[in-house]
Amino acid sequence: MCFGISFILLGIEKIGNEIENPFGHDLNDLPIDMICEGVTANIEPAIAYSPK
């Protein structure tokens, strides 16, 4: 019983530590570089557009 409760609580703590820092270059981190490149690729044409 004690092992089961300890396993659950330590698992919750590990999940909390992973959620605290979602940015970086680990396998399970958010791909922030790809997101920024996608936003830039979508915004640049809108900025370059000038209605006549």
C-alpha distances in whole Angstrom, upper triangle without the diagonal:
4,5,5,6,9,10,11,13,14,16,17,19,20,21,23,25,26,27,29,32,33,36,37,37,34,33,31,33,36,39,41,44,45,44,47,49,49,50,53,54,54,55,58,60,60,61,64,65,68,70,74
4,5,5,6,8,10,11,12,14,15,16,18,20,21,23,24,26,27,30,31,34,35,36,32,32,30,32,35,38,40,43,44,43,46,48,48,49,51,53,53,54,57,59,59,60,63,64,67,69,73
4,6,5,6,9,10,10,12,14,15,16,18,20,21,22,24,26,28,29,32,33,33,29,29,27,30,32,36,38,40,41,41,44,46,46,47,49,51,51,53,55,57,57,58,61,62,66,67,71
4,5,5,6,9,10,11,12,14,15,17,19,20,21,23,25,27,28,31,32,32,29,28,26,28,31,34,36,39,39,39,42,44,44,45,48,49,49,50,53,55,55,56,59,60,63,65,69
4,5,5,6,9,10,11,12,14,15,17,19,20,21,23,25,27,30,31,32,29,28,26,28,30,34,35,38,39,38,41,43,43,44,47,48,48,49,52,54,54,55,58,59,62,64,68
4,5,5,6,8,10,11,12,14,15,17,18,20,21,24,25,28,29,30,26,26,24,26,29,32,34,37,38,37,40,42,42,43,46,47,48,49,51,54,53,54,57,59,62,64,67
4,6,5,6,9,10,11,12,14,15,17,18,20,22,23,26,27,27,24,23,21,24,26,30,32,35,35,35,38,40,40,41,43,45,45,47,49,51,51,52,55,57,60,62,65
4,6,5,6,9,10,11,12,14,16,17,19,21,22,25,26,27,24,23,21,23,25,29,30,33,34,33,36,38,38,39,42,43,43,45,47,49,49,50,53,54,57,59,63
4,5,5,6,9,10,11,13,14,15,17,19,21,24,25,27,24,24,21,22,25,28,30,33,34,33,35,38,38,38,41,43,43,44,47,49,49,50,53,54,57,59,63
4,5,5,6,9,10,11,13,14,15,18,19,22,23,24,21,21,19,20,23,27,28,31,32,32,34,36,37,37,40,42,42,43,46,48,48,49,52,53,56,58,62
4,5,5,6,9,10,11,12,14,16,17,20,21,22,19,19,16,18,21,24,26,29,30,29,32,34,34,35,37,39,39,41,43,45,45,46,49,51,54,56,59
4,5,5,6,9,10,11,12,15,16,20,21,22,19,19,16,18,20,24,25,28,29,28,30,33,33,33,36,38,38,39,42,44,44,45,48,49,52,54,58
4,5,5,6,9,10,11,13,15,18,19,21,18,19,16,17,20,23,24,27,29,28,30,33,33,33,36,38,38,39,42,44,44,44,47,49,52,54,58
4,5,5,6,9,10,12,13,16,17,18,15,15,13,14,17,21,22,25,26,26,28,30,31,31,34,36,36,37,40,42,42,43,46,47,50,53,56
4,5,5,6,9,11,11,15,16,17,15,15,12,13,15,18,20,23,24,23,26,28,28,29,31,33,33,35,37,40,39,40,43,45,48,50,53
4,5,5,6,9,11,14,16,18,16,17,14,14,15,19,20,23,24,23,25,28,28,29,31,33,33,34,37,39,39,39,42,44,47,49,53
4,6,5,7,9,12,13,15,13,15,12,12,15,18,19,22,23,23,24,27,28,28,30,33,33,34,36,39,39,39,42,44,47,49,53
4,6,6,7,10,11,13,10,11,9,9,11,15,16,19,20,20,22,24,25,25,28,29,30,31,33,36,36,37,39,41,44,46,50
4,6,6,9,12,14,13,13,10,9,10,14,15,18,19,18,20,23,23,23,26,28,28,29,32,34,34,35,37,39,42,44,48
4,6,9,11,14,14,15,13,11,12,16,15,19,20,19,20,24,24,24,26,29,29,29,32,35,34,34,37,39,42,44,48
4,6,8,11,10,13,11,8,10,13,12,15,17,17,18,21,22,22,24,26,27,27,29,32,32,32,35,37,40,42,46
4,7,9,9,11,8,5,6,9,9,13,14,13,15,18,19,19,21,23,24,24,27,29,29,30,33,34,37,40,43
4,7,8,11,9,5,6,8,7,10,12,12,13,15,17,17,19,21,22,22,24,27,28,28,30,32,35,38,42
4,6,9,9,6,7,8,8,10,12,13,14,16,18,18,20,22,23,24,25,28,29,29,31,34,37,40,43
4,7,8,6,8,8,9,10,12,14,15,16,18,19,20,22,24,25,26,29,30,30,32,35,38,41,44
4,6,5,9,10,12,13,14,16,17,19,20,22,23,24,26,28,29,32,33,33,35,37,41,43,47
4,6,9,9,12,13,14,16,18,19,20,22,23,24,26,28,29,32,33,34,35,37,41,43,47
4,7,9,12,14,14,15,18,19,19,21,23,24,25,27,29,31,32,33,35,37,40,43,46
4,6,8,11,12,12,14,16,17,18,20,22,23,24,26,29,29,30,32,34,38,40,44
4,6,9,9,9,11,13,14,15,17,19,19,21,23,25,26,27,29,31,34,36,40
4,6,6,6,9,10,11,13,14,16,17,19,20,23,24,24,26,28,32,34,38
4,5,5,6,9,10,10,12,14,15,16,18,21,21,22,24,26,29,32,36
4,5,5,6,9,10,11,12,14,15,16,19,20,21,22,25,28,31,34
4,5,5,6,9,10,10,12,14,15,18,19,20,22,24,27,30,33
4,5,5,6,9,10,11,12,14,17,17,18,20,22,26,28,31
4,5,5,6,9,10,10,12,15,16,16,18,20,23,26,30
4,5,5,6,9,10,11,13,15,15,17,19,22,25,29
4,5,5,6,9,10,12,13,15,16,18,21,24,27
4,5,5,6,9,11,11,12,14,16,19,22,25
4,5,5,6,9,10,10,12,14,18,20,24
4,6,6,7,9,11,11,13,17,20,23
4,6,6,7,9,11,12,15,18,21
4,6,5,6,9,10,13,16,19
4,5,5,6,9,12,15,18
4,5,5,6,10,12,16
4,5,5,8,11,14
4,5,8,11,14
4,6,10,12
4,6,10
4,6
4
